Amino acid sequence: MKTVELLHTIDYYIIGIYVFLLMAIGLIVSMRQDKNASLFVGDKSIGYKSIGMSIWGTNIGPSFLIASFGAAYSSGMIIANFEWFACIFLLLLAMVFTPYYLSLNITTIPQFIQRRFGDTMYRLLTAYSLLTIVIIWLGGGLYVGGLLFSQFTGWDLWVSVLLLLFVATSFTIVGGIAAVIVTDAFQTVLMIVGMSALTLIGLYEIGGIDGLMAKTPPEYWRLIDTESESVPWVAFVLGYPIMGVWFWCTDQTIVQRVFAAKDLPTAQKGVLLAGFLKILPPFIFILPGIIFFALQPGLENTDGAFIAMVSEYMPVGFRGLMVAVLMAALISTLDSGLNSFSTIFTLDFYQPVFKKGKKLSIKETRMVGRIVTLAASFLAFFWAIAMENVDTNLFELLQSLIAFLAPPLTTLFLVGLFWRRVTTTAATYSFILSCITCIAVGICSTTGQTFGLFQQWPHFLMLSFLLFVFSCSVMTVLSLMTDHSPQEEMLPSYKELSGSGTEESRSIWKAWLLLSVVMVVLYGCFEYLASKPVTNNSVVVTEKYQAKQAVVSVYRGTTPLFDGKVEDNEYQDASRISNIAAWTAQFSPVVDKKDLSGSVWIKHDGTHLYFAFDITDDVIYGIETERWLPSENPKAHELTRSGFPWFGDGVEVLINAENHWSEKDGESNKGNSKSWQMVASTHKSRLGGIGVAGLLEGEERSMLSAWNTYQKWIINKDMEVKVHMKSDEQGSGYTMEWRIRPEACLEISPGVFWSPGIAVTKMGLNIAVTDLDFPEDGKGNWANFHHENWWSGEKDKRTWLKQWGTMILHSGYKVDESTPTTLINGKG
């Protein structure tokens, strides 16, 4: 897709109008401020509407927008839990944390910890806060937003990043937090209007609510799903609160709006408004992803779902509006991050270190704050540009980073705030140890390094909970072993600060109760939708396809010599699949057996599962041709997630060991031992690099966990491939042997792996053979592929689990030689 064609002149006019209005609002607010107003808390006159909309807008960053849209496309409404569970922690912020913050008259989160635990902990938390702002709010968010903006406009990444940064920095430097909060409120309105338009257009295209319900699997509406792999329910219930307390209650970028409120009731009402606004994201950010799934199922790279829907269904002019929404999502996050960084650096680093604790004048504070904001913007720019070379899925990475950054601070606040026995010594050393542990576990988890101790790391939400338990345990033990220091100051009791006896406080609590009732009703409605039976039409489609599925029975045989050669009689006791020309042709059909033909044999020897391929191919890509590259991806041969592992001649094996699939279209493999897809190439490999045949990572590359699992299998030799290029006497082509270790790669039920001791086991199976040849041979096909034939599945759907064939594994040897072992598309 040439993204430069997405926008037209009218779209650029709309983007220009948005930028003009945004900067005008920011500058007008700046000029109307009192000259003595603080850049960091304004003049303490911010109203509750601005506070609520600013909190909401700050949270909606570009990575959230794309990740939630893509997750909704692949998993449905279950991702809405991340939005609606936030209301619990907004309640904590408003009614528990805010009374403490405002009564102590502080400006930053580190100052709160200084009052409780003294200067050492204060300095540690200052460094921690600056680091998290740079990682979460500035560099990562700016890169994602700049990348998406460049995809819409066709501009270079650095130009997109620079433009977005200039807009966000301009009014932040001049107007500080007041300008940030007011412009965030404007951008919140823009995001709501823009995404509502996308939702309504999507509903129109699909035929309204009835059309959407008819084309969407019922499980897509489920919010509570104990079997979900995309949002593991137990991990979510345990891990999300750890992230929620840190993000919503103790992160400077969110909480700074509370500091700028004119009084406690105003701050609490502002957070309450943010809680009510939290009802909206599932309907305007997540629902469009589900609508697009119903319109166009089968999209492999769900990170591109948002841009794909905008480009295909939004008319000219509305596309410019969506780019403005994207810019609003980034700028509302970026300006908040810049102001928070400047606040903490100026008040918690510059003043204590350079001014030796002397109070800064208003003039000096504003000057230093502006210089630091500008410096932070430069830091964000270079950080974002550097991320262009990071080889990972940043959407997934940025989300999981929160899980590993949260436990130390959540522990510090929850235990330190509510248990007076915690000592300064315990808080300091447990915080340091917890940070080191969380960083180490985070690095190992994201890289997939287990040191051979276990197969794979738990979900990052579960890890966040376990790290929190570890941190709490260390702080508790150290507190019981140490005494309080003179620096500590016991905070007032909650009852003294909350103002719970006033009429205004009671009305705010009643409003939170109303929000709770609304949440319960919403969950009930979606559970009702999820409980509705599957329509007759979808059942007919499934049964119609199942009659065509390919089936192969696999038996025990002798152990072959694993050398890549398929010798005579070596696979005589294996089940054979042939007639590749009759398989599903994804691209050009095979008309000449010399062009592409061959056979596949499958058997096990009681220890390993073997696939053997004898492929006839008249031209071997990269060996008998140059390694030409497709225009769709000039980085095709990079052995990274941005390359195309399967670009070239080779084969693919896809196994659904659990033999589990649902009625929903588009469900692909999970990239773990339960279901996976791997690639073997004739001209490149993970272990040998370019020019050496062997095994490569397959799909889904968009899942970092899958990519890491595949690499681990290759490195540990849980899967191995040997390739032999045929000699002139043997003909043109290659033979290949593929060996799989079941105890690592074939998990048939949770924690249970296939073994020959199990009499009969059914697994989902698909196989593909690819033939690339010269670019002109595949003219008109995607990436100029010549042939790609699949054993099972319909064209464009062959990667769906429900489209795979069935492999029946028998523990013993084949007894009756007359029994047919293979069915090809329902025929013997």
Secondary structure, DSSP 8 states (H G I E B T S, - for coil): --GGGS--HHHHHHHHHHHHHHHHHHHHHHHHS-TT-BTTTBTS-B-HHHHHHHHHHHH--HHHHHHHHHHHHHH-GGGGHHHHTHHHHHHHIIIIIHHHHHHTT-SSHHHHHHHHH-HHHHHHHHHHHHHHIIIIIIIHHHHHHHHHHHHHH---HHHHHHHHHHHHHHHHHHHHHHHHHHHHHHHHHHHHHHHHHHHHHHHHHHTHHHHHHHHS-GGGG-S--TT-SSS-HHHHHHHHHHHHIIIIII-HHHHHHHHTBSSHHHHHHHHHHHHHHTTSHIIIIIHHHHHHHHHSTT-S-GGGHHHHHHHHHS-TTHHHHHHHHHHHHHHHHHHHHHHHHHHHHIIIIIIIIISTT----HHHHHHHHHHHHHHHHHHHHHHHHHGGG--S-HHHHHHHHHHHHHHHHHHHHHHHHH-TT--HHHHHHHHHHHHHHHHHHHHHHHHT--TTSSSS---HHHHHHHHHHHHHHHHHHHHHHS---TT------HHHHH-TTSHHHHHHHHHHHHHHHHHHHHHHHHHHHHHS---HHHHHHHHHHHTT--EEEEEE------SS---TTTTTTSEEE--GGGSEESSS----TTTEEEEEEEEE-SS-EEEEEEEEESS-TTTTS-----TT-TTTTSSSTTS-TT-SSEEEEEEETT----SSTT----SBTTEEEEEEESSEETTTEETS-EEEE-S-TT-HHHHHHHHHHHHHTSEEEEEEE--TTT-SEEEEEEEE-HHHH-EEETTEE--TTSSEEEEEEEEEEEE---GGGGTTSGGG--EEEESSS-TTTTTSGGG-EEEEEEEEE---TTS--EEBTTB-
